Amino acid sequence: LADLVDSPGGLIWSLGSHEVYHLAATWNGGSLGLLPLPAGQALVRFLLTRQWIIDVAEAQAAPERYQDLDWPVWWHDIKRPWLVLPLIEQDTLRGFVVLAEPRSPRELNWEDRDLLRTAARQVAGYVALLDMTDAVLSSRQFDAFNRLSAYLVHDLKNVSAQLGLV
């Protein structure tokens, strides 16, 4: 996503357990200490309801266009935020990406926004696929643990029965 608009860095938040968005990865972002965002936070609600690409400078210059948008308390810790892209997959906000300002000023036109929106939906599909893969792996590990514990309990019962006979 960053390469599409010559952004030198970015951060990605992903939807985790309990409807909380966690910082999943950074690329030249350097902001690893950012707190998770609950689903009810104003930025998350705005991204889910409007599904807009947020131009940070425009949002600060014309707040009337971005009503109901409120930045998280740690927002100012992000280095040079430029765009916020929602990762929408089947009307679910799977996460969002914050891209850093490019080195040379660049205005986005409607074609850039359409390309970013399409690419963000593709990334959202990848994030959903990764989440499903993690769930399947976790389920398999849980099944293996259940089989192992059932085997151990069965052996313990056998030993206990043998001791009872003695």
N, C-alpha and C positions, 0 to 999 in steps of 0.2 A: 504494500500500500504506500509506503514511504517513497519507494522508487518512482511511482507513478507521478508524483508531484515534486520530486527532487528534495524531499524532506531528509534532513541529516539524522533523524532519530525519531523514536516513538515509544509509547508504552501501550500495553494491552491489558485490559481487565477482562476476566472471564467469570461467568456465573458459576458459583460454587454451591456447596450445600447450604441449606437454610436460607435460600434466596438472598445471598450476599455476593457481591462482586469483589473478587480479589485481584490484586495486581499479579498477572500471570507471567509476564515477561517484559523486558525492556531491551531496546536497541539504541545505544548511545544516549540513553535517557538519564541514567544515573540517579533515579529517584526510587530507590528500593524500600524506603521506610514509609511509604504511603499507606494509610489505613484503608481497610475494606469499606465498601459502600453498601448499605442495606438497600433492598429493592424499593423502599419508600422514600429514598433520598431524592431531592428535587431534580438533580441532574439526570438520574436514572429514569425518573418519571417522565421528564421532558423528552429524553431520547426514545423512550418506548411509545409515548403518545404521538409525538410529532414526526419521529423517524427522520429528522433533518440532519444534515451535516452542519455542525456548528462551527462558524468562523469566529474564533475567540475575540479578535479585534473588533469585528462587527457587533458581536454581542455586548462588548463593553461600550462601544460608541453609540449603539442604538438599542438600549435595553427594552424599549417598547416593542420591538419585533420579537424579542425573546422573553415574553412574559412567562412567569412561573419557573424561570431558570434561575437556580441559585447554585453557586459553585461550592464544592466541599471546603471545609476549613483548611485543608492542606493544599488547596489548588495552587497557591502562590509558591509552593516548593517545587513545582514542575518547571524545568528550564525551557523558556521560550515556547509555550504552547501556542499552536496555530489553528489546528483543526481537530474537532472531535467527531469521530465516525461511529455511528451505531452499527453493531453487528446483529442484524435482524435475520432470523431464520424461522419461517412459518409463524410470523407474528409474535415471536418470542425474542426478547433481547438477550442474546447469548453473551454479550459483552460489548465493549467499546474500545476504540483506539484513540489515543491522543498523539497527534503528529507534531513534531517541532517545526518552527519556522524555517523555510529554506534559506540558504545563504544569500541568494539574490531575491529581492522582492518579486512576488508573483501573484497576479490576480487570477482567481478561479472564474471560469465561465461555465455555462450550463453543460457543456460537453465534459469538462473536467469533473463536475459534480456528478453527472450521470455515470461516468466511468468509475469514479470512487464509490458511488452507491452500489454499482454492480459488483465491483471487486470486493467490497465489504460484505455483501451477501454471500459471495463465494467463500470468503474467510469464515463467515458465520457457519456455513455448512461444514467446513473443516473442523471448526471448534466443536460443533455438535457431534461430528463423527468421532473426534478424540474423546469427548465425554462419554459417548456410548461404549467405546473400546475400553476405557478405564472401568466403566461399570461392569462390563462382561468379565474383564480380568479379575476384578474384585469378587464377583460372583463365583468364578471358578476357584479362587483361593478359599473362599468361604466353604464351598462344597468339599474341597480337599481337606480342610480342617475338620469339617463335620464327619467325613469318612474316617479320618485318622482318630478322632476322639471316640467314635463309635467302636472302632477296633480296640482301642485301649480299654475302654469300659468293659467290653466283652471279655478281654483277657483278664482284667481284674476280677470280674465275676467268677471266671473259671478258677483262678487261684484261690479266691475266697471260698468257693464251693469245695475245693480240694482240702483246704485247711479245716473247713467245717467237718469233713469226713474223718480227718485225722483226729 
